[in-house]
Amino acid sequence: MAEPIDHLANPRTDRKAPLPGVLGAGIRSEAQAAVRGWPGYAPTPLVDLPGLARRLGIGAVLYKDEAGRFGLGSFKALGGAYAVQRLVQQFGRGTGITFAAATDGNHGRSVAWGAGQADARSVIYLHAGVSQGREAALRALGAEIVRVSGNYDDSVRQCARDAAAQGWHVVSDTAWDGYRDTPTAVMAGYSLIAAEAVEQLGPDRPTHVLIQAGVGGVAAALCVELRSRLGSDAPRFVVVEPSLAACLLESARRGGRTEVALAGETVMAGLSCGDPSPLAWEILDAGADDFVAVDDAFVPPAMRMLAAGEGGDQPIVAGESGVAGLSALLAARDRPVTWNALGLGRDSRVLLIGTEGATDPEIYTTMVGRTPEDVMAGGGR
Ligand SMILES: Cc1ncc(COP(=O)(O)O)c(C=O)c1O
């Protein structure tokens, strides 16, 4: 196994300076109001896990559980579908309009769902490593599937090329030169997670938030929203990536946005990205306090721990990418240097963002040893 955990304190973070204005208050509040108005909207739960906190030797673990978001299994329901809604307002609805997206599963589900609601077509690009289970979930939402050889970053490029040739609307969660409006809308949708979390938190504010990153969109959205709502009380902002795809940590280390070659496909499928979104990077470069990369080996134990419900905690079904933050805590706990460098201790109150449930039930069952239904019904080990 490579290093279990790598950590870099962001040398450029400056709490006193305002964050770059690329994800403004206007679009965030517009997106939040729009999503709160969708049929079936309900805030996702913020679950207190005192048993897990005791096991980790910290003051509190608060888990924002995105598994139930609009029945799509992950927080991604907030972003792609909102961007589609904006494009529909601009370009119209119906079968004559096509939305295209590259995905490792969750973002595509959001785009396909949004397109379906506008009676539009969706063409979803999947790289070779995306599981059959995640493909089936997309087809069930009416998406047409294009399989691309290579990795996530290759699928993003192929989708953009085909869409330009066919006159389709690309709904990407990552930005590139001349393409920022839609990924900005996607991130604005994600900002609702932090808005809800702040409304749900009691008077004891978290000291840390651990948020996982693929291209960095959700991390950047939460960074902006938390800073804007909590100001100097905003928790220490820790970005967590898989060691196999640590493009933001590497960017921070080199002092500029850096694409990394993926050494392999991480089990945290939603985080398997080697190229940070320029929009997200701009925010995280200035606003993240720490970057952490964690080895895949910590993922199954983290999933099992949440499923078991430590010390009487409510059992939680969390998918592979959903447990990145807890995986980082487990890895850091075995390494006092990292634990201390992250400022973790008995008084720490850690907010974890459980970004997905069992988005591939077969993989979940293999890793946890129980089906998601069994975990939900069983109430612990
Ligand atoms: C479950 C899950 N968590 C986190 C992420 C990371 O989001 P982002 O690519 O915006 O960093 C993804 C992305 O697909 C995901 O599916």
The ligand as an SDF file (V2000), in Angstrom:
LIG
                    3D

 16 16  0  0  0  0  0  0  0  0999 V2000
  -20.8400   10.6340   -4.6290 C   0  0  0  0  0  0  0  0  0  0  0  0
  -19.9380   11.7110   -5.0880 C   0  0  0  0  0  0  0  0  0  0  0  0
  -19.2700   12.4240   -4.1680 N   0  0  0  0  0  0  0  0  0  0  0  0
  -18.4510   13.4330   -4.5310 C   0  0  0  0  0  0  0  0  0  0  0  0
  -18.2540   13.7530   -5.8670 C   0  0  0  0  0  0  0  0  0  0  0  0
  -17.2930   14.8510   -6.2300 C   0  0  0  0  0  0  0  0  0  0  0  0
  -17.8910   15.9580   -6.8040 O   0  0  0  0  0  0  0  0  0  0  0  0
  -17.0200   16.9700   -7.6680 P   0  0  0  0  0  0  0  0  0  0  0  0
  -16.6510   16.2620   -8.9320 O   0  0  0  0  0  0  0  0  0  0  0  0
  -17.9090   18.1360   -7.8490 O   0  0  0  0  0  0  0  0  0  0  0  0
  -15.7930   17.2740   -6.8790 O   0  0  0  0  0  0  0  0  0  0  0  0
  -18.9260   13.0220   -6.8550 C   0  0  0  0  0  0  0  0  0  0  0  0
  -18.7380   13.3310   -8.2760 C   0  0  0  0  0  0  0  0  0  0  0  0
  -19.2140   12.6330   -9.1480 O   0  0  0  0  0  0  0  0  0  0  0  0
  -19.7950   11.9810   -6.4490 C   0  0  0  0  0  0  0  0  0  0  0  0
  -20.4730   11.2630   -7.3500 O   0  0  0  0  0  0  0  0  0  0  0  0
  1  2  1  0
  2  3  1  0
  2 15  2  0
  3  4  2  0
  4  5  1  0
  5  6  1  0
  5 12  2  0
  6  7  1  0
  7  8  1  0
  8  9  2  0
  8 10  1  0
  8 11  1  0
 12 13  1  0
 12 15  1  0
 13 14  2  0
 15 16  1  0
M  END
$$$$
